[in-house]
Amino acid sequence: MKPAARIAAAIDVLDLYLDGAAVEQCLTRWARGARYAGSKDRAGVRDLVFEALRRRRSDGALGGALSGRGLMIGALRRAGANPDESFSGLAYSPAVLSDEESQAGHTPGPGAERLDIPDWLWPQFQAIPEAAAALQSRAPVYLRVNTLKADRDQAIAALASDGIEGTPHAQVETALIIHTGARRIRHSQAYLDGLVELQDAASQAVVQALPLRPGMRVLDYCAGGGGKALAMAAQAKIDLSVHDIAPQRMADLEERAARAGVTVQTLATADLNDAAPFDLVLCDAPCSGSGAWRRAPEGKWALTQTRLDELVGIQRDILRQVTKLTANNGVIAYATCSVLDVENAGQIAGFITESPQWQVNLQQNWPLQDSADGFYTAHLTRE
């Protein structure tokens, strides 16, 4: 596919999305109807679509319309390109711009429009405009080195043999940032042998900060796919249990644990009280995901005040629940991949007010710094 044909395909996908369908479903639907498109073409169209979603508001302003065509026109103008060259109307290219489209569009206004944040969320981002700006760009790919099987130099060498170039992260000991060959990772020998796992540096930093020591009884309460559980198991010889309110999220954890060379015990909700107490309970709580919107930009535009309020309530309930599972001298580690204060420091402040016998002995907040996702973590102990 020529570049203009990819733009035409992206327009079709974006129009389906703007009509209310999930973006992944839109991409799958297009790919099934475009048997002629190779893997590079599918990846190219996907990149165009996700770039448009990250900059949906500012590119819509530049293009003069919140539509597939408007977003692609805006993206070309932002890049300094002439849309007429791509919108030629020739084979598989988008139709020629109308006079109205040629004249439409404006420079995005300062603040929320320029930085691609919904107006209702802008007060949360005014203090961290650099985070909003970071969310407009594509996220890098990170790997976690499984130190049970390799050190960083060994992992870098193993990846290089499959044409994947990685270098160490400056602050997170287990993290590698991938520069070339990212699409080959899942088929590389280093990945298949369990030397590396896909995991953002911010998630790895959450685990790196945990006070893990050999023999601890640890519960990953909101395990999800289990990435942080595997990272904890590699960091120290612990008695590790995992739990998630939706067990299907952990469907492939057993296979991943075997590849990594670690053992985890899965606990159903009904079994938690009998298994308690735990020396450390990690709560990677459900959240807005705002710190990872570069990877899932659809979430930025789907989030509502009602849903955010619901998530804050869920987080509050989780903190209350895990106090009963934590040993008297144990630690609750609360974490989100959010940059919103209401889910982070604000949430912890509310918990301390409600439960003054608990105190904060560590808080970390990365609003998308050093190219990693945004995250927050706090460690709580009983006085």
N, C-alpha and C positions, 0 to 999 in steps of 0.2 A: 504493500500500500504506500502511495506517495503521501507526503505530509498533509496535503490538502484533503486527501481521502480520510486520513485519520481524524482531522478536524470535523469533517462531515459526520463521521461515526460518533465522535464525542458529542456533537450537537444532538443526535438522536438519543443517546444514552441520557444526556442531561435533561432533555425534554420529558423523558419517561420519569426520571427522578422528580422533577419539578411538578409533575402531575400526581405525585404522592407515593410512588413505588420506592422500595429500598434500593440504594445505589448498587449493592452487590447483585441483587436480582436483575437490575437493569443491565449491568455488564454481562451477566450470564446469558440473559435473553439475547443481547446483541451478538455475543460470541457464537451462540448456537445457530443463529441465522447468517453468520458470516464465515462459512467453512473455508473461504479463500484466505482468511486472515491467518498469518503465521503467528508464532509465539511472540516475536518481536513486535508485530502489529498489535496484538492484544495488549501487550505490556505498554506500548506507546499510547494507545487509546485510554487505557486505565490511568496512565500518568496525567494525560490531559484532563480527564474527568476529575481526578482528585485535586489537581492544581486549581481547577475552577471552583471546587467546593471550598478549598481553603480560603480563596479570595472571592467568594460568591458576591459579597456586597460591593467591594471596590471594583471588581471587574464588571459587575452589572452596571455600576455607575459609568464607567468608561465606555461600555458598549451600548449604553442607552436603554437596556431592557434586561429584566430578570427572566431570561429565556436561554435555551441552548445557544442560539445564534448570538444573542447579546453577550453572553459570557465569553464565547470564543472571540468575538470582535474585541471585547474589552481586554482579553488576555494578549491578543496581538498588539493592540495599541500600547499596553503596558510595556511590552517587550521592544517597543520602538519599530514594529513592523507595520507595513501597509496592508490592511485587511483585504484590499482589492486584489492583491496578488494571490491570496488563498481562496477568496470567494469569487472565483472566475466563472463558475457555471459550466466548466469543462468536465470531461468524464470523471465521475465520482467526487467532484469538488462541490462545495456548497454553492447555492445559487448566488448570483451577483447581488451586491448590496443595493437596496432601494435608495432613492434620494433621502427618504426619511432616516434610514439607518446610517447613511453617510454623514448626516448632520447631527444625529442624536449623540448623547453622551456628554458627560462633564467630569472634570477632575474631582475625585472623591474629597469630601470635606474632611476637616481635621477630626481626630478622635475616633469614634466608633465606626464611621463609614470608611475612613482610610485604613483602619487597622482591622477591619472585618470582624466586628463584634456586634451582636444584637444590641439595640438601644437599652433594653431592660437590664442587660448584663454589664453595661459599660461602667456603672459605679463600682463594680467589683474589680475592674481592670484599670481604673484611672490611676491607682497607686503603682501599678506594675505594667506600664505600657510596653516595656521591653518583652514581657511575656506574650502580650497580644501580637506584637510584631513577629516573634519567633513562630507563632502558630500559623503564620502565613506561608511558611516554607516547608519543604519536604523534610521529614525526620530521617536522620542517619540510621544505619543498621548497626546494631551492637550484638556481640556474642558474649556469653559467659563461659570462661574457661572452667571446666570441671577439674578442680585441683586434686581430686582423687585419682585422676588418670593422667594428667599432664600439667606442666607449668605453662606460663604464657609463651615462652620462647618455643617450647615444643608444639604448642597448639598453632602458633603462627607458622611454623615450618610445615606442619601437616596440612594446613589450609593452603599454603603456597603451592604444594604439590598438585592441588586441584585447581590452580589458577585463581585463588581467592587471596586478596591482599588485605591484611589487617595490621593495626598498630595498637599498642597499649593505651588505655585511657589514663589521663594524668592523675586522677583522684581515686578511681575505683580499681582496686587491686586485681580483680578477676575479669575486668571488662576489656574487650577488644572492639575498636571501631573499624568497620569494614569499608574499604575504599573502592575495591573492584571485585566483581564476581559474586555479588550478593545473591543473585538468582540461582547460583549453583550450590548454595550452602546445604540445602536439604538432601542433596545427592552426593555430597562430599564424604570421603572416608572418615574425616575427622568428626563429622556430625554423626554418621552411622555408627561409629565406634564409641560414641559418648564422650569425646574429648571436649565438645563445645555444645552449648544450648543457645537458642535465640532468646535474648532477654535484654531489655533496655538497661543502660547504665544506671538510671535512677532506681529501678527495681533492685538492682544489685547493691546499690548504696544503702537501701533500706535494710537489707540482710547484713551487710558489712557492719552496720551500726549496732546490731543486736548483741546483747551481752551473753553470747552462747559459750557454754563450757561443757566438757565431756560429762556424760551421764545425766544431763538435764532432761526432764520430761517436758516436751515442747508440743504445743498444739497450734497448727495453722488453721484458725477457725473459719476463715473465708478463703479457702484454698484456691477456688477457681480451677484453672488448668494445672496448678501445682508448681509453677515455676519457682516461687520463693521457697516452697518446701524442699525442692531439689537443691536449691542453693544453700539452704540451712544444713541439709544433710552432708553437703560437701565441705562445709566450714568446720563442723565439729561432730564428734561421735555422740549423737544424742538419741534419746528415745522419742521418735517423731511420730505424731499422729496428725491426720488431716481430716477436715470436715468441710462440707459446703451444703448450704440449704438446698441447692440444686445439684444432686450427685452426678448428673449427666455431664456436668462441666469437667469432672475428673475422669472421664471415660478412658482416656489414653494414658493416665498417670502411671498405672502399673507398668505399661510397656516402656514409658520414658524412664521410670525409676530403674528398671532392669538394665536399660542401655547405659544409664549413668553409674550403675553399680552400687545403688543404695536401696534401703528398705524403708517403706513407710506403712503405717497402719491406718486404714480408713475407718472412721467412726461415723455412725449414723447419729442423727440428732438425739434419738432416744437413748443412746449409749453414753452421751457426754458426761452426765452427772456421775455415773458409776466409774468412769475412767478418771475423773478429776481427783485431786487437784493437779495442776500443771505448774511447773516452775516458770514457764514463759508461755504466754498466749499471744500470737500474732493475729491482729485483726486488720487485714487488708480490705477495708470496708468498701461496699458498693458506693460509688460516687459519680459525680458528673463526668469524670474522665477528662476534665478540661485541660489537665497537664499533658494529655496524649492526643489532643484534637488534631495534631499534625497527621497522625496515623489514621484517625477516624474522624475526618472533618464533618461528616454528616451529623455527628453528635452535637456540634456547636449550634447548628440551626434547628435541631430537633428538641433541644432542652427548653423547658418552660419553667416559669416560676412555680407552678403547681408540682411539677416533677422534682424540682430542686428541693422544695419543702418536704416532699415525700422522702427523698434520699436522706436529708438531714434527720428526719424522724427515725429512719431505719438505722442510721449510724448511732444515734442516741440509744436506741434499744439494744444494739449490739454491745455497746460499752457496758450497759447495765447487766446484760446477760453474762458476759465473760468475767465479771467480778466474782461470780459464784464458782467459776471454774479455775480461778487462779489461787495458788498457794499463798499463805499469809505473807511470806517473804518473797513472793513471786513478782513478775513483771508483766504488765499489759503493754504490748507494743501496738499502737494504733497507727495506721498508715492509709493514705489515699494517693491516687494519681491525679490530684486536683490542685489548682492554684487559687481556688476560691476560699477566702478566709472563713466563710460561714461553715465550710466543711472541715476546716483545719484548726487553727488556733482558736477560733470562735467556738467550735464544737468542744474542744478540750476545756476551755474556760467554763463553759456551761456545765460540763461533767464535774469539774472540781467544785463548782458552787453547789451542785446537787449532792456530791459525795465528798465532803471535805476531808475524809480520812485518807484520800488518795492525793498524791502530789506528783508533779511533773519533774523528772530528773534529766530529761533530754528532749529537745525539740530541734528538728532540722527542717528546713524549707528550701527547696530548689525551684524557683520559678523559671524553669527551662533554661538553666545555665549550663555552660560547657557542652552545648548541643544535645544533652540528655533531656528526657521528658521532665515535666514539672512534677514534683511530688512533695509530700509532707509526711513526717513521722514524729511521734511523741512516745516516750516511755514513761509509764505510770507505775508507782509503787505505793503500797499502803504505809502510812506513818506508823 
